[in-house]
Amino acid sequence: MGAIAAIIIRREKDVVALFRQAKAVSPETAQPLSRVGASDDVALKRLRRRAVVREAAPDRFYLDEPSWTALTTLRRRMTLVVFGLALAILAILAVATWRSQPH
């Protein structure tokens, strides 16, 4: 599952880069997906659901940079929390194992 998530996140970053390259970064500079070069795939659908890619007018989309920043910050925090929990569990297991050993 982790590998699939990594692939999707990589693809999301690629989609964001396409919008930046096309300078479709505000409602005023929104572009059709065909001009941006983004295909309507899973990554784009996820970004639209999270309001990172928004529709300014029919068939004209743009990257909402504050939403992208918020999403990446949230992901970074979640990663740190999971990593911290894993370290805490390992520490508890290490102490429990050490205490159960005859001294």
N, C-alpha and C positions, 0 to 999 in steps of 0.2 A: 504494500500500500504506500509506503514511503517513497518508493521510486516513482510511482504514478503521480503522487502529489508534487514531487520535484519537477517532473516533466511539465505538469500543468502550470506551475509557478514560473518555470522558465519560459513557457509559451506566453504567459501573461506579460512577462517583462518584454518579450519580443513585440507584442501588440502595443504596449506602451511606447516602445521605441519608434514604432511605425507612426503613431500619432504625433510624437514629438518631431520626427523628421518631416512630416507633412505640415507641421506647424498648426495642427488642429487641436489647440489647447484652450479655447474659449468658445462661447456660443457664437461670437462674431466670426471666428475663423474655422467653424465646423465644416467638415468635408464629407462627401459620400464615402462609404467604406471602400468602394472600388478605387477611388483616388488615393485613399490612405494606404491601400494595399493590404488591408486586414480582411481575412475571410471570416465568415460567420461560423466560427468553431466553438468548442467548449470554453476555451480561454476567453474569448470575446464575450460570450454569454455570461460567464462568471463576472467579468468586469462590469458588464451592464447591470447585472443584478445588484452589484455592490456600489453602483452609481459612480464608478471610476470612469467609465465611458458613458457619456450622456448623449441623448438625442436632442439637438437644439431646434430642429425643424424636421419635417419628414425627409428621411434618408440623408440627414446631415448630422454627423457625430463629432464629438470632441472629447479630449482627455481632460478630466477634472483633476488637476494636480493635487489640490488639498485632499481629495478623497483617496488618491493613490498613496500619498504620504501617510495618511491615517491608517490605511490598510497595511502598508509595509511596517509601520511602527507597531501595530497590533500583532502582526505575525512575529516580529522580532521579540516582543515581550512574551508572547506565548511560548516561543522557542526557549527563552531564558527560564521561564517558569517550569517547563517540562524538564529541562536540563537540571535545574535546581532540585526538583523533586526526585529525579533519578539519582543524583548525588546523595541526597538525604537518605533515600532507601538503601543505597550501597553502604553508607556510613552506619546505618542501623544494623544492617546484616553483618558488617564487619565486626562491630562491637558485640553483637549477640554471638557470633562464632567465636570470637576471642574469649568471651566470658564462659563459654561452654567447654573450652579446652582445659584439661587438667594442668595445674601450675605446679 
